[in-house]
Amino acid sequence: MAQGQRKFQAQKPAKSKAAAAASERSRGPRKGGRVIAPKKARVVQQRKLKKDLEVGIRKKIEHDVVMKASSSLPKKLALLKAPAKKK
């Protein structure tokens, strides 16, 4: 049995760029839905409007729920902010 520690850690040889790209392509289908961006400007505008409306409706509902909850509670309602994402 060898005495002491090895000086250098054994490493696998790195793949070439072509081999890495080929393995990436041959991985197969991925899970989850896909969002394909529309090419027509009118459809882009419609999707943007729809998203803005959804955001506005959700914010209004959240605001109404907070107001209703804070008016019915004897103690002041404290909302927790989501932690900021680290980049």
C-alpha positions as CSV (number, residue, x, y, z in Angstrom):
1,M,0.0,0.0,0.0
2,A,1.3,3.4,-0.9
3,Q,2.4,5.8,1.8
4,G,1.5,9.4,2.0
5,Q,-0.8,11.5,-0.1
6,R,-0.9,12.0,-3.9
7,K,0.5,15.3,-5.0
8,F,-1.9,15.8,-7.9
9,Q,-5.5,14.8,-8.2
10,A,-6.3,12.7,-11.3
11,Q,-8.6,14.4,-13.8
12,K,-10.6,13.2,-16.7
13,P,-9.4,14.6,-20.1
14,A,-11.6,17.5,-21.2
15,K,-14.1,16.9,-24.1
16,S,-13.5,18.8,-27.3
17,K,-16.1,21.5,-28.2
18,A,-17.5,19.3,-31.0
19,A,-18.0,16.3,-28.7
20,A,-19.6,18.5,-26.0
21,A,-22.0,20.1,-28.6
22,A,-22.9,16.6,-30.0
23,S,-23.7,15.2,-26.5
24,E,-25.8,18.4,-25.9
25,R,-27.9,17.8,-29.0
26,S,-28.3,14.0,-28.5
27,R,-29.6,14.4,-24.9
28,G,-33.3,14.1,-26.1
29,P,-36.4,16.0,-25.3
30,R,-36.7,18.0,-22.1
31,K,-39.5,18.3,-19.6
32,G,-41.7,21.3,-19.3
33,G,-43.6,23.6,-21.6
34,R,-42.1,25.8,-24.2
35,V,-43.0,29.4,-24.9
36,I,-42.4,30.2,-28.5
37,A,-42.2,34.0,-29.2
38,P,-44.7,35.1,-31.9
39,K,-43.4,36.7,-35.0
40,K,-46.3,39.0,-35.8
41,A,-46.3,42.4,-34.1
42,R,-50.0,42.3,-33.5
43,V,-49.8,39.0,-31.5
44,V,-46.8,40.4,-29.5
45,Q,-48.9,43.5,-28.6
46,Q,-51.9,41.3,-27.6
47,R,-49.7,39.1,-25.4
48,K,-48.2,42.2,-23.7
49,L,-51.7,43.6,-23.1
50,K,-52.9,40.3,-21.7
51,K,-49.9,40.0,-19.3
52,D,-50.4,43.6,-18.1
53,L,-54.1,42.9,-17.4
54,E,-53.3,39.7,-15.5
55,V,-50.7,41.6,-13.4
56,G,-53.1,44.4,-12.7
57,I,-56.0,42.1,-11.7
58,R,-53.7,40.0,-9.4
59,K,-52.4,43.2,-7.7
60,K,-56.0,44.5,-7.2
61,I,-57.1,41.2,-5.7
62,E,-54.1,41.1,-3.3
63,H,-54.7,44.7,-2.3
64,D,-58.4,44.0,-1.6
65,V,-57.6,40.9,0.5
66,V,-55.0,42.8,2.5
67,M,-57.5,45.6,3.1
68,K,-60.2,43.2,4.2
69,A,-57.9,41.3,6.5
70,S,-56.4,44.4,8.1
71,S,-59.8,45.9,8.8
72,S,-61.1,42.8,10.5
73,L,-58.0,42.1,12.7
74,P,-57.6,43.8,16.1
75,K,-53.8,44.0,15.6
76,K,-52.1,45.8,12.6
77,L,-51.4,43.4,9.7
78,A,-47.6,43.2,8.9
79,L,-46.8,42.0,5.4
80,L,-43.5,40.1,4.8
81,K,-41.5,41.1,1.8
82,A,-39.9,38.5,-0.4
83,P,-36.1,38.4,0.0
84,A,-34.2,40.1,-2.8
85,K,-32.6,37.7,-5.3
86,K,-28.8,37.7,-5.3
87,K,-27.1,38.0,-8.7
